[in-house]
Amino acid sequence: MSEGRYLVIVPTYNERENLPRKVPLILEQDSCLDVLVVDDASPDGTGDLADQMAAENDRVHVLHRTGKEGLGKAYLAGFRWGLERDYAVLFEMDADISHPPEALPAFIKELEDYQVVIGSRYVGGRVNVLNWPMSRLLTSYFGSWYARTITRMPVRDATGGFNAWHREVLLDIDLDRVRSNGYAFQIELKFRAWAHGFSMLEIPILFTERDSGESKMSKSIVREAVWRVWWLKLRHVFRTL
């Protein structure tokens, strides 16, 4: 795929150690890729570091937010920023080492034929994760199974956060109607795209547990995901999604 430019959105909160490693790896994958760091006023200076990186490279951009409001809101702000600047494709990607930048060329290739490409830990005949505690693995795997069972959405990794969206998908699903913020945010985006009939493909990625910084997972995030899938299903049944 060669038309336009593609934006990789990287939300950050206290990712000062990871950002200098991640951003260069993203940029070297393809010259069509830009990076937008969406920082939630990180007290460790991540936002200031991102500004320095942007000053040195015109393919790096920074969006500062006033406080920590959650992953979903950070991505929605990044999507709006990218759509306003006419990016053809918008990616979601973690700031740590969990999502492999070397998978980006495979995404770009598949985006020639599909409107949504999902980096999946659960396709290819095995669980593609490395150094993950069993508790995290079970939570993630059960969460995706639960979402798939309730909604009937044919996506094996419903909770995964390494995804690519053609701009028309995000415009069509109406970002102002997205209500989830944490773990459920990824489920809701995929469900809305599927319910609107967009073509979707899962490709295998190797997910690696972070080796620095802290995970943002919490019990409240898991609880939101549990009830949100029922909300999505009912809204779909009554055609109010």
C-alpha positions as CSV (number, residue, x, y, z in Angstrom):
1,M,0.0,0.0,0.0
2,S,1.6,3.3,-1.0
3,E,-1.1,6.0,-1.0
4,G,-0.8,8.7,1.7
5,R,0.9,8.5,5.1
6,Y,0.3,6.2,8.1
7,L,0.3,7.3,11.7
8,V,1.3,5.1,14.6
9,I,-0.3,6.3,17.8
10,V,1.6,5.5,20.9
11,P,-0.1,6.5,24.2
12,T,2.3,7.1,27.1
13,Y,2.2,7.4,30.9
14,N,5.6,7.1,32.6
15,E,7.3,5.5,29.6
16,R,10.5,7.5,29.6
17,E,12.7,4.4,29.5
18,N,10.8,2.8,26.6
19,L,10.1,5.6,24.3
20,P,13.7,6.1,23.0
21,R,13.8,2.4,22.1
22,K,10.4,2.1,20.5
23,V,10.1,5.2,18.3
24,P,13.2,4.7,16.2
25,L,12.3,1.0,15.6
26,I,8.8,2.1,14.3
27,L,10.2,4.7,12.0
28,E,12.8,2.4,10.4
29,Q,10.1,-0.1,9.3
30,D,8.8,2.1,6.4
31,S,9.3,5.7,5.3
32,C,5.5,6.2,5.1
33,L,5.2,5.8,8.9
34,D,4.9,8.8,11.3
35,V,4.6,8.5,15.1
36,L,2.2,10.4,17.4
37,V,3.0,10.2,21.1
38,V,-0.1,10.9,23.2
39,D,1.2,11.7,26.7
40,D,-1.1,12.0,29.7
41,A,1.1,14.4,31.6
42,S,3.6,11.8,32.7
43,P,5.3,12.8,36.0
44,D,8.5,11.1,34.9
45,G,9.1,13.5,32.0
46,T,8.0,11.3,29.1
47,G,6.2,14.2,27.5
48,D,9.3,16.4,27.6
49,L,11.4,13.6,26.1
50,A,8.8,13.2,23.4
51,D,9.1,16.9,22.6
52,Q,12.8,16.6,22.2
53,M,12.4,13.6,19.8
54,A,9.9,15.6,17.8
55,A,12.2,18.6,17.6
56,E,14.9,16.3,16.1
57,N,12.6,14.4,13.6
58,D,9.7,15.8,11.7
59,R,8.1,12.3,11.5
60,V,7.6,12.4,15.3
61,H,4.7,14.4,16.8
62,V,3.4,14.9,20.3
63,L,-0.1,15.4,21.7
64,H,-0.1,16.5,25.4
65,R,-3.1,15.9,27.6
66,T,-3.7,17.4,30.9
67,G,-3.9,14.2,33.0
68,K,-4.3,10.5,33.1
69,E,-7.7,9.7,31.6
70,G,-7.2,6.2,30.3
71,L,-6.1,4.3,27.3
72,G,-9.3,4.7,25.3
73,K,-9.5,8.4,25.6
74,A,-5.9,8.7,24.7
75,Y,-6.4,6.7,21.5
76,L,-9.6,8.7,20.6
77,A,-7.6,11.9,20.9
78,G,-4.9,10.5,18.7
79,F,-7.4,9.2,16.1
80,R,-9.0,12.7,15.9
81,W,-5.5,14.3,15.6
82,G,-4.6,12.0,12.7
83,L,-7.9,12.2,10.9
84,E,-7.8,16.0,11.0
85,R,-4.4,15.7,9.2
86,D,-5.6,13.3,6.6
87,Y,-3.6,10.2,7.5
88,A,-4.7,7.3,5.4
89,V,-4.2,4.6,8.1
90,L,-4.0,4.9,11.8
91,F,-2.2,2.3,14.0
92,E,-2.6,1.6,17.7
93,M,0.6,0.4,19.4
94,D,2.0,0.1,23.0
95,A,5.0,2.2,24.1
96,D,6.8,-0.7,25.6
97,I,8.3,-3.7,23.8
98,S,5.1,-5.7,23.9
99,H,4.1,-5.0,20.3
100,P,6.9,-5.8,17.8
101,P,7.6,-2.9,15.3
102,E,9.1,-5.5,12.9
103,A,5.5,-6.6,12.3
104,L,4.5,-3.3,10.8
105,P,5.5,-4.2,7.2
106,A,3.1,-7.2,7.4
107,F,0.3,-4.9,8.5
108,I,1.0,-2.5,5.6
109,K,0.9,-5.3,3.1
110,E,-2.4,-6.7,4.3
111,L,-4.0,-3.2,4.4
112,E,-4.0,-3.3,0.6
113,D,-6.9,-5.8,0.9
114,Y,-8.4,-5.3,4.3
115,Q,-9.8,-2.2,6.1
116,V,-8.9,-3.4,9.6
117,V,-5.8,-5.5,10.4
118,I,-5.5,-6.9,13.9
119,G,-2.2,-8.1,15.5
120,S,-3.3,-11.3,17.1
121,R,-1.7,-13.4,19.9
122,Y,-4.2,-16.2,19.3
123,V,-4.0,-17.2,15.6
124,G,-1.5,-19.5,13.9
125,G,-2.2,-22.5,16.0
126,R,-0.5,-21.4,19.2
127,V,-0.5,-18.7,21.8
128,N,2.1,-16.2,20.7
129,V,3.2,-14.6,23.9
130,L,6.6,-14.4,25.6
131,N,7.5,-14.0,29.3
132,W,3.8,-13.5,30.3
133,P,2.7,-14.6,33.8
134,M,0.0,-17.3,33.7
135,S,-2.5,-15.0,35.4
136,R,-2.2,-12.4,32.6
137,L,-2.3,-15.0,29.9
138,L,-5.5,-16.6,31.3
139,T,-7.1,-13.2,31.8
140,S,-6.4,-12.1,28.2
141,Y,-7.3,-15.4,26.6
142,F,-10.6,-15.7,28.6
143,G,-11.4,-12.1,27.9
144,S,-11.2,-12.6,24.2
145,W,-13.1,-15.9,24.4
146,Y,-15.8,-14.2,26.5
147,A,-16.1,-11.2,24.1
148,R,-16.3,-13.5,21.1
149,T,-18.9,-15.8,22.7
150,I,-21.2,-13.0,23.8
151,T,-21.0,-10.8,20.8
152,R,-20.5,-13.5,18.1
153,M,-17.8,-11.3,16.6
154,P,-15.4,-13.6,14.7
155,V,-12.2,-12.2,16.2
156,R,-9.9,-14.4,18.2
157,D,-7.9,-11.6,19.9
158,A,-10.7,-9.1,20.7
159,T,-8.7,-7.5,23.5
160,G,-5.4,-7.0,21.6
161,G,-4.1,-3.4,21.2
162,F,-1.9,-3.7,18.1
163,N,-4.3,-2.8,15.3
164,A,-4.5,-0.8,12.1
165,W,-7.5,1.1,10.8
166,H,-8.2,2.7,7.4
167,R,-9.4,6.2,8.1
168,E,-12.9,5.5,6.6
169,V,-13.5,2.9,9.3
170,L,-12.9,5.4,12.1
171,L,-15.0,8.0,10.4
172,D,-17.9,5.6,9.8
173,I,-18.1,4.2,13.3
174,D,-18.3,7.7,14.8
175,L,-15.7,8.0,17.5
176,D,-18.0,10.3,19.6
177,R,-20.2,7.2,20.2
178,V,-17.4,5.1,21.6
179,R,-17.9,4.7,25.4
180,S,-15.3,2.2,26.6
181,N,-12.0,3.4,28.0
182,G,-9.9,0.6,29.4
183,Y,-9.6,-3.1,28.4
184,A,-13.0,-2.9,26.7
185,F,-12.0,-0.1,24.4
186,Q,-10.3,-2.6,22.0
187,I,-13.3,-4.9,22.1
188,E,-15.7,-2.0,21.3
189,L,-13.7,-0.6,18.4
190,K,-13.4,-4.1,16.7
191,F,-17.1,-4.8,17.4
192,R,-18.2,-1.5,15.8
193,A,-16.1,-2.1,12.8
194,W,-17.4,-5.7,12.4
195,A,-21.0,-4.6,12.9
196,H,-20.6,-1.9,10.2
197,G,-19.4,-4.6,7.8
198,F,-15.8,-3.6,7.3
199,S,-13.3,-6.3,6.2
200,M,-11.0,-7.5,9.0
201,L,-8.0,-9.7,9.1
202,E,-6.0,-11.1,12.1
203,I,-2.3,-11.7,11.6
204,P,0.0,-13.4,14.1
205,I,2.3,-11.3,16.3
206,L,4.6,-12.3,19.1
207,F,3.6,-10.4,22.2
208,T,6.4,-9.9,24.7
209,E,5.9,-8.8,28.3
210,R,7.4,-5.4,29.1
211,D,10.8,-5.4,30.7
212,S,10.6,-1.8,32.1
213,G,7.9,0.4,33.3
214,E,4.6,-0.7,34.9
215,S,1.6,-2.4,33.4
216,K,-1.6,-0.2,33.4
217,M,-3.9,-3.2,33.9
218,S,-6.3,-3.1,36.9
219,K,-9.3,-4.9,38.3
220,S,-11.6,-2.0,37.4
221,I,-10.5,-2.3,33.7
222,V,-11.3,-6.0,33.7
223,R,-14.7,-5.3,35.3
224,E,-15.6,-2.8,32.6
225,A,-14.8,-5.3,29.9
226,V,-17.1,-7.9,31.5
227,W,-20.2,-5.8,31.4
228,R,-19.4,-3.8,28.3
229,V,-19.7,-6.7,25.9
230,W,-23.3,-7.2,27.0
231,W,-23.9,-3.5,26.4
232,L,-22.5,-3.8,22.9
233,K,-24.5,-6.9,22.1
234,L,-27.8,-5.3,23.2
235,R,-27.1,-2.1,21.3
236,H,-26.4,-4.2,18.2
237,V,-29.5,-6.3,18.7
238,F,-31.7,-3.1,19.0
239,R,-29.7,-1.4,16.2
240,T,-28.7,1.5,18.3
241,L,-24.9,1.0,18.0
